[in-house]
Amino acid sequence: MSISGFDQVVELASRLSPGEQLKLMAQIGAKLSAELAPAAIGQPATGSAAAVLQAMRAPPDLDNTDVDELERAVQAGRMRARYEGIFEQGHGE
């Protein structure tokens, strides 16, 4: 039966002094933290379904020019209100 990589690390670490073991654990923790940081803080992989949903749920990143352009587009797209109803005289066939 072969020994796994994890078991080898544990066996080798057991030969170190307690202070060296703590240093090793800190180094391993820092490396894992750096590699897993996006996943650990809830950042989904780029392009994944979770990332798309997160982007859709996030508030928009707008500046004043974006808001001004939207207001201009709304104003340009307005139609005159009709005050006569569809059932009034002259609309029947």
C-alpha positions in Angstrom: 0.0 0.0 0.0 1.5 3.3 -1.0 1.5 6.4 1.2 -0.5 9.4 -0.1 1.1 12.9 -0.7 -0.8 14.3 2.3 0.3 11.5 4.5 3.9 12.1 3.4 3.7 15.7 4.4 2.2 14.8 7.8 4.9 12.3 8.3 7.7 14.7 7.4 6.2 17.5 9.4 6.1 15.3 12.5 9.9 15.2 12.4 10.0 19.0 12.7 10.2 20.9 15.9 6.9 22.5 17.1 8.1 25.9 16.1 9.0 24.7 12.6 5.6 22.9 12.3 3.8 26.2 13.1 5.9 28.0 10.4 5.1 25.2 7.9 1.4 25.4 8.8 1.4 29.2 8.3 3.1 28.8 4.9 0.6 26.2 3.8 -2.3 28.3 5.0 -1.0 31.4 3.2 -0.5 29.4 -0.1 -4.0 27.9 0.1 -5.6 31.2 1.0 -3.9 32.9 -2.0 -5.1 30.1 -4.3 -8.6 29.8 -3.0 -9.3 33.5 -2.1 -11.8 34.1 -4.9 -13.8 31.0 -4.1 -13.5 31.6 -0.4 -15.1 35.1 -0.6 -17.8 34.0 -2.9 -16.4 35.1 -6.2 -17.6 32.6 -8.9 -15.4 31.7 -11.8 -15.5 34.1 -14.7 -18.1 33.3 -17.3 -19.9 30.8 -15.0 -23.6 30.9 -14.5 -23.1 32.0 -11.0 -21.0 35.0 -12.3 -23.7 36.0 -14.7 -26.3 35.9 -12.0 -24.1 37.9 -9.6 -23.6 40.5 -12.3 -27.3 40.7 -13.0 -28.1 41.1 -9.3 -25.4 43.8 -8.7 -26.4 47.4 -8.8 -25.5 49.2 -12.0 -22.2 51.1 -12.2 -23.5 54.4 -13.7 -22.1 57.9 -13.8 -24.0 61.1 -14.4 -23.5 61.0 -18.2 -25.3 57.6 -18.3 -28.2 58.9 -16.4 -28.4 62.1 -18.6 -28.4 59.9 -21.8 -31.2 57.7 -20.4 -33.3 60.8 -19.6 -32.7 62.2 -23.1 -33.7 58.9 -24.6 -36.9 58.7 -22.5 -37.8 62.3 -23.4 -37.2 61.6 -27.2 -39.3 58.4 -27.0 -42.4 60.0 -25.4 -45.6 60.0 -27.4 -48.4 62.4 -27.2 -51.2 61.2 -24.9 -54.5 60.4 -26.5 -57.5 61.7 -24.6 -60.2 60.1 -26.7 -61.2 56.5 -26.0 -61.4 53.7 -28.5 -65.1 53.4 -27.9 -65.9 57.0 -28.7 -67.8 58.0 -31.9 -65.8 57.8 -35.1 -63.7 54.8 -34.0 -66.2 52.1 -34.8 -66.5 50.1 -38.0 
